[in-house]
Amino acid sequence: MQTKVILTQADVDQVLDAAQLEANRQSWDVTIAITDDGGHLLALRRLDGTAPFTAEAATHKARNAAVGHKKTQVFEDMINNGRTAFLSAPLKGLLAGGVPIVIDDSVVGGVGVSGVKPDQDTRIAEAGINALP
């Protein structure tokens, strides 16, 4: 039988706080979502001034990164490079800004950020993940 690493609430809080710190440092209004490995929402933080739709977008990005085991930029690039059939995949919000959380070579969740440019969303997500030990 295998054992499985999971995100604890303390881990989730650590990722959220570090991601928010990076967003605040840059004066970026964003929403940050964190999911478990199955794409189920564990936390959502919408910073003051952030557009309401970003809550759903960030959640989809986190979910896609977790269940797809890839940065969501990969999915967006696939579509933009002509693989439009991928739009029929059972995923919503195939936009950059989602990053899988990988611990010991296993995907344990995802972080999605929405509210600024795609590379900035990704930078915030990665800052959160990098706070994990």
C-alpha positions as CSV (number, residue, x, y, z in Angstrom):
1,M,0.0,0.0,0.0
2,Q,1.2,3.5,-0.8
3,T,1.0,6.5,1.4
4,K,0.0,9.9,0.1
5,V,1.2,13.4,1.0
6,I,-1.6,15.8,1.4
7,L,-1.9,19.6,2.1
8,T,-2.7,20.5,5.7
9,Q,-4.5,23.6,6.6
10,A,-1.2,25.1,7.8
11,D,0.3,24.4,4.4
12,V,-2.7,26.1,2.7
13,D,-2.4,29.1,4.9
14,Q,1.4,29.3,4.3
15,V,0.8,29.2,0.5
16,L,-2.0,31.8,0.7
17,D,0.0,34.2,2.8
18,A,3.2,34.0,0.7
19,A,1.2,34.5,-2.5
20,Q,-0.6,37.4,-1.0
21,L,2.7,38.9,0.2
22,E,4.0,38.8,-3.4
23,A,0.8,40.3,-4.8
24,N,0.9,43.1,-2.2
25,R,4.6,43.7,-2.8
26,Q,3.8,44.3,-6.5
27,S,0.5,46.2,-5.8
28,W,-1.5,43.6,-7.8
29,D,-5.2,43.0,-7.0
30,V,-5.8,39.3,-7.4
31,T,-7.7,36.3,-6.2
32,I,-5.8,33.2,-5.0
33,A,-7.3,29.8,-5.0
34,I,-5.9,26.5,-3.7
35,T,-7.2,23.0,-4.4
36,D,-6.3,19.5,-3.3
37,D,-5.0,16.9,-5.8
38,G,-8.6,16.2,-6.9
39,G,-9.2,19.8,-7.8
40,H,-11.5,20.4,-4.8
41,L,-11.3,23.9,-3.4
42,L,-9.4,24.2,-0.1
43,A,-9.1,28.0,0.1
44,L,-10.0,31.2,-1.8
45,R,-8.7,34.7,-1.0
46,R,-9.9,37.7,-3.1
47,L,-7.9,40.8,-2.3
48,D,-9.5,44.1,-1.9
49,G,-10.2,45.8,-5.3
50,T,-10.2,42.6,-7.3
51,A,-12.9,42.0,-9.8
52,P,-15.5,39.4,-8.7
53,F,-15.1,37.2,-11.7
54,T,-11.5,36.4,-10.7
55,A,-12.8,34.2,-7.9
56,E,-14.2,31.7,-10.4
57,A,-11.2,32.1,-12.8
58,A,-8.6,31.4,-10.1
59,T,-10.6,28.4,-8.9
60,H,-10.7,26.9,-12.4
61,K,-7.0,27.5,-12.9
62,A,-6.1,25.8,-9.6
63,R,-8.3,22.9,-10.4
64,N,-6.9,22.5,-13.9
65,A,-3.3,22.6,-12.6
66,A,-4.0,20.0,-10.0
67,V,-5.9,17.5,-12.1
68,G,-3.9,18.1,-15.2
69,H,-0.5,17.9,-13.4
70,K,0.7,20.8,-15.5
71,K,0.9,24.6,-15.4
72,T,-2.2,25.9,-17.1
73,Q,0.0,27.9,-19.5
74,V,0.6,24.5,-21.2
75,F,-3.1,24.2,-21.9
76,E,-3.5,27.8,-23.1
77,D,-0.4,27.4,-25.4
78,M,-1.9,24.1,-26.8
79,I,-5.1,25.9,-27.8
80,N,-3.4,29.0,-29.1
81,N,-1.1,26.8,-31.3
82,G,-4.0,25.3,-33.1
83,R,-5.1,22.3,-30.9
84,T,-8.6,23.7,-30.6
85,A,-10.0,20.2,-30.0
86,F,-8.6,20.6,-26.5
87,L,-11.4,23.1,-25.9
88,S,-13.7,20.0,-25.6
89,A,-11.7,18.7,-22.6
90,P,-13.8,18.5,-19.4
91,L,-12.0,21.6,-18.0
92,K,-13.1,25.2,-17.6
93,G,-10.9,28.3,-17.7
94,L,-7.9,27.0,-19.7
95,L,-5.9,30.1,-19.0
96,A,-2.4,30.7,-17.7
97,G,-2.0,31.3,-14.0
98,G,-2.5,27.9,-12.5
99,V,0.5,25.9,-11.1
100,P,0.5,22.4,-9.6
101,I,1.8,21.9,-6.1
102,V,4.4,19.1,-6.4
103,I,5.8,17.5,-3.2
104,D,8.2,14.5,-3.5
105,D,7.3,14.1,-7.2
106,S,3.6,13.9,-6.5
107,V,1.0,16.5,-7.3
108,V,-0.8,17.3,-4.1
109,G,-2.8,20.3,-5.3
110,G,-2.9,23.4,-7.3
111,V,-2.7,27.2,-7.0
112,G,-4.6,29.5,-9.3
113,V,-4.3,33.2,-9.5
114,S,-6.4,35.7,-11.5
115,G,-6.4,39.4,-11.8
116,V,-3.3,40.5,-13.5
117,K,-1.3,39.5,-16.6
118,P,-0.8,35.7,-17.1
119,D,2.9,35.8,-16.2
120,Q,2.2,37.8,-13.1
121,D,-0.6,35.4,-12.0
122,T,1.9,32.6,-12.4
123,R,4.6,34.5,-10.5
124,I,2.2,34.9,-7.5
125,A,1.2,31.3,-7.6
126,E,4.8,30.2,-7.7
127,A,5.7,32.5,-4.8
128,G,3.1,30.8,-2.7
129,I,4.2,27.3,-3.6
130,N,7.9,28.2,-2.9
131,A,7.0,29.0,0.7
132,L,6.4,25.3,1.4
133,P,9.3,23.4,3.0
